[in-house]
């Protein structure tokens, strides 16, 4: 007995699609494995991870757009009773959904890459916002006016059992719950984090998201306090609303390590044997006191 959403046995097109999806998952996995084995930079890792997450979905949506097949991958349609599914033009529906998801994912991926590479935060936000608005507008269009019903189809004559209604309601609630959890997790990830600095007997230790620096005082060549500091661009690290930390690059230092509160303008610049560390604390006064203490130890 066959179990699952695919027809049994699989036809040629389904087999080709399965192979493409498997390849689109295997390629990013291989890339991530290679990066991890060679000492991955956070930027490269996140780019590979995004490919792993989105590439299979993008491949599937392009396939649906091009062939009009794969309607059973559409949430809501695939969980509907067969009597309801038979009312719809599955080919036209698959093509439309494939087109919408392809356009949305392309805009989302470009926006995320621009944000990750710190090329243009404004353009990134615009692309993601426009893509999201396009997605929701398309969903409203798709689900109103009976646009994909077959000619002469009458949904009012279809009898749906209480069991089917409860199942569909449970699926909708589960999707909404997962979406809410993801949104909350994203919100807390970009608004959380802290910079912690401690001056030990022999070394300065600074920790922040993607930063764990332990610099011996003997290795420090100079230290300075700056009223303002230009971060440059993020190469690989964390860029939340409160904290910027990780590997950054600017015209003055090239590649350097940053751990700072965005709202505090003053920063301590530490030149040491292995490069440059720039950090601050959560207040300008605290940053100045840390600078004086550090300078007395160097």
C-alpha positions in Angstrom: 0.0 0.0 0.0 1.4 3.4 -1.0 1.6 6.1 1.6 2.4 9.8 0.9 1.6 12.8 -1.2 3.2 11.5 -4.5 1.3 9.3 -6.9 2.5 5.7 -7.0 4.5 4.7 -8.9 6.4 7.9 -9.6 6.3 9.1 -13.2 9.3 10.3 -15.1 8.8 14.0 -14.3 8.5 13.2 -10.6 11.7 11.2 -10.6 13.5 14.0 -12.4 12.1 16.5 -9.8 13.2 14.3 -6.9 16.7 14.0 -8.3 16.9 17.8 -8.8 15.7 18.5 -5.2 18.1 15.9 -3.8 21.0 17.5 -5.7 20.0 21.0 -4.6 20.2 19.8 -1.0 23.4 17.8 -1.4 25.3 20.6 -3.0 24.9 23.2 -0.2 25.5 20.4 2.4 28.8 19.5 0.6 29.7 23.2 0.6 29.0 23.6 4.3 31.1 20.4 5.1 34.0 21.8 3.1 33.7 25.2 4.8 33.6 23.6 8.3 36.7 21.4 7.5 38.7 24.4 6.3 38.0 26.9 9.1 34.8 28.5 7.9 34.3 32.3 8.0 30.9 33.1 9.4 29.9 35.0 6.2 30.6 32.0 4.0 28.8 29.6 6.4 25.6 31.7 6.5 25.6 32.0 2.7 25.9 28.2 2.4 23.2 27.7 5.0 20.8 30.0 3.2 21.4 28.0 0.0 20.6 24.8 1.9 17.4 26.2 3.2 16.1 28.0 0.1 17.6 26.3 -2.9 15.4 23.2 -2.8 12.2 25.3 -2.5 13.4 27.6 -5.3 14.1 24.5 -7.5 10.6 23.1 -6.8 8.9 26.5 -7.4 10.7 26.9 -10.8 9.6 23.4 -11.7 6.0 24.1 -10.8 6.0 27.4 -12.8 7.5 25.8 -15.9 5.4 22.6 -16.0 2.2 23.3 -14.1 2.9 20.1 -12.0 3.4 19.7 -8.3 0.1 21.1 -7.0 0.2 18.6 -4.2 3.1 20.6 -2.7 0.7 23.6 -2.1 -0.3 24.0 1.5 -4.1 24.0 1.9 -4.6 22.3 -1.5 -2.8 19.1 -0.6 -4.7 18.8 2.7 -8.1 19.3 1.1 -10.5 16.4 0.4 -10.2 15.0 -3.1 -13.7 16.2 -3.9 -12.5 19.8 -3.2 -9.2 19.4 -5.1 -11.1 18.1 -8.2 -12.9 21.5 -8.4 -9.7 23.3 -9.2 -7.5 23.6 -12.3 -4.4 22.1 -10.6 -2.1 23.0 -13.6 -3.0 26.7 -13.5 -2.8 26.8 -9.7 0.7 25.1 -9.7 2.0 27.6 -12.4 0.7 30.6 -10.4 2.1 29.4 -7.1 5.4 28.5 -8.7 5.7 31.9 -10.2 4.9 33.7 -7.0 7.3 31.7 -4.8 10.1 31.9 -7.4 9.9 35.7 -7.5 9.5 36.0 -3.7 12.5 33.8 -3.0 14.7 35.5 -5.6 14.0 38.9 -3.9 14.4 37.4 -0.5 17.8 35.8 -1.3 19.2 38.9 -2.9 18.0 41.0 0.0 19.5 38.6 2.6 22.8 38.4 0.7 23.0 42.3 0.5 22.3 42.4 4.3 24.8 39.6 5.0 27.5 41.3 2.9 26.6 44.6 4.4 26.4 46.1 0.9 23.2 48.1 1.4 20.9 47.7 4.4 18.3 50.0 2.9 18.1 48.1 -0.5 18.0 44.9 1.4 15.1 46.0 3.6 13.2 47.3 0.5 13.7 44.1 -1.4 12.5 41.9 1.5 9.6 44.2 2.2 8.5 44.4 -1.5 8.9 40.6 -1.8 6.8 40.0 1.3 4.0 42.4 0.2 4.0 40.7 -3.2 3.7 37.3 -1.6 0.8 38.3 0.6 -1.0 40.2 -2.2 -0.7 37.1 -4.4 -2.1 34.8 -1.7 -5.1 37.1 -1.3 -5.6 37.1 -5.1 -5.3 33.3 -5.2 -7.8 32.7 -2.5 -10.5 35.1 -3.5 -13.0 35.1 -6.4 -12.7 31.4 -7.2 -10.0 32.2 -9.7 -8.7 28.7 -10.2 -12.0 26.8 -10.1 -12.7 24.7 -13.2 -15.5 26.0 -15.4 -18.8 25.1 -13.9 -17.4 23.9 -10.6 -19.6 24.7 -7.6 -17.8 24.5 -4.2 -21.1 24.8 -2.4 -22.2 21.3 -3.4 -19.1 19.7 -1.9 -19.7 18.0 1.4 -16.8 18.3 3.9 -17.0 16.2 7.0 -16.4 17.5 10.5 -13.3 15.4 10.7 -11.8 17.0 7.6 -12.7 20.5 8.9 -11.0 19.8 12.3 -7.9 18.4 10.5 -7.6 21.5 8.2 -8.1 23.8 11.2 -5.3 21.9 13.1 -3.0 22.3 10.2 -3.7 26.0 9.8 -3.1 26.5 13.6 0.2 24.6 13.4 1.5 26.6 10.5 0.5 29.9 12.2 2.2 28.7 15.5 5.4 27.8 13.8 5.4 31.1 11.9 4.9 33.0 15.1 7.7 31.1 16.8 10.1 31.9 13.9 9.2 35.6 13.9 9.7 35.8 17.7 13.0 34.0 17.5 14.2 36.4 14.7 13.1 39.4 16.7 14.9 38.3 19.9 18.0 37.3 17.9 18.4 40.8 16.4 17.6 42.7 19.6 19.7 40.6 22.0 23.4 40.3 22.8 25.9 42.1 24.9 29.5 43.2 25.0 31.4 42.0 28.1 35.0 43.3 28.8 37.1 42.2 31.7 40.7 43.2 32.7 42.5 40.4 34.2 46.0 40.3 35.7 47.7 39.6 32.4 45.1 40.0 29.7 42.1 41.8 28.3 39.1 39.6 27.6 36.2 40.8 25.4 33.2 38.7 24.5 30.2 39.4 22.3 28.3 37.5 19.6 30.9 35.9 17.4 33.7 37.5 19.4 35.9 35.9 22.1 39.2 37.9 22.3 41.8 37.2 25.0 44.7 39.7 24.4 47.8 39.7 26.6 48.8 43.1 27.8 52.3 42.3 26.6 51.0 41.9 23.0 49.3 45.4 23.0 51.3 48.0 21.1 48.9 50.9 21.6 45.4 51.7 22.9 43.2 54.8 22.1 39.8 56.2 22.9 37.8 57.6 20.0 34.7 59.8 20.3 33.3 58.3 17.1 34.1 55.3 15.0 33.2 54.2 11.5 32.5 50.4 11.5 33.0 50.0 7.8 31.3 46.9 6.5 30.5 43.6 8.2 32.5 40.7 6.7 31.2 38.0 9.0 29.5 38.5 12.3 26.5 39.9 14.0 24.5 43.0 13.1 21.6 43.4 15.5 19.8 46.5 16.5 21.7 46.8 19.7 25.1 45.2 19.0 27.5 45.0 16.1 30.2 42.4 16.5 32.4 40.0 14.7 34.7 40.4 11.7 34.5 43.9 10.1 36.5 45.8 7.5 37.1 49.5 7.0 39.6 51.7 5.0 41.8 52.4 8.0 42.4 48.9 9.5 41.3 46.5 6.8 40.0 43.4 8.5 39.5 43.9 12.2 37.4 42.6 15.2 34.5 44.7 16.4 32.4 44.4 19.6 30.3 47.5 20.2 26.9 48.9 21.3 25.5 50.8 18.3 24.1 53.6 20.4 27.4 54.4 22.1 29.6 56.6 19.9 32.9 56.3 21.7 35.0 53.2 21.2 38.3 51.8 22.5 40.8 50.8 19.7 43.3 48.2 20.8 46.3 47.5 18.5 47.9 44.2 19.3 50.2 41.5 17.9 47.4 39.7 16.0 45.5 42.7 14.7 43.0 45.3 15.9 40.2 45.1 18.3 37.5 47.8 18.6 35.0 47.7 21.5 33.0 49.7 23.9 30.6 49.3 26.8 26.9 50.1 27.2 27.6 53.7 28.3 30.1 56.4 27.2 31.3 56.9 30.8 31.8 53.1 31.3 33.8 53.0 28.0 36.0 55.9 29.2 36.6 54.2 32.6 37.5 51.0 30.9 39.9 52.8 28.6 41.7 54.5 31.5 42.0 51.2 33.3 43.3 49.4 30.3 45.8 52.2 29.5 47.2 52.0 33.0 47.8 48.3 32.6 49.4 48.4 29.1 
